């Protein structure tokens, strides 16, 4: 099982948060950013829908 506590030294001796390897690769970082934007947009739609219902 990999170390998951926060933080721990990475291979260069610097402190790395859990999941840092997910963001080390530019392609993966781009995929995470796209996913985050999609999630944010869907949450924004949900907030608008809830506000419309609560105002009526």
KEKE-175474 format. One record per residue (C-alpha): x, y, z; residue in three letters. Coordinates in pm, whole numbers, padded with zeros to 5 digits, always signed. Layout:
residues N
XYZALA...
end
This chain:
residues 56
+00000+00000+00000UNK+00146+00338-00096UNK+00205+00605+00163UNK-00097+00832+00175UNK-00030+01050+00477UNK+00032+01418+00417UNK+00299+01528+00341UNK+00582+01289+00263UNK+00912+01336+00078UNK+00902+01253-00292UNK+01193+01108-00491UNK+01366+01449-00489UNK+01333+01495-00114UNK+01070+01767-00138UNK+00742+01749+00048UNK+00463+01615-00174UNK+00094+01600-00085UNK-00106+01284-00131UNK-00190+01241-00498UNK+00087+01472-00619UNK+00190+01213-00877UNK-00149+01265-01042UNK-00053+01625-01119UNK+00310+01569-01222UNK+00222+01475-01582UNK+00097+01769-01795UNK-00150+01546-01984UNK-00300+01417-01661UNK-00313+01769-01518UNK-00505+01879-01826UNK-00749+01590-01780UNK-00802+01684-01415UNK-00859+02049-01510UNK-01117+01952-01773UNK-01296+01728-01524UNK-01293+02003-01260UNK-01442+02252-01508UNK-01716+02006-01603UNK-01802+01938-01240UNK-01802+02310-01162UNK-02034+02381-01456UNK-02276+02108-01351UNK-02281+02233-00991UNK-02348+02586-01119UNK-02645+02454-01320UNK-02777+02281-01011UNK-02746+02600-00804UNK-02937+02797-01069UNK-03212+02534-01077UNK-03244+02531-00698UNK-03262+02911-00688UNK-03535+02913-00952UNK-03742+02661-00758UNK-03693+02839-00426UNK-03795+03178-00572UNK-04120+03046-00722UNK
end
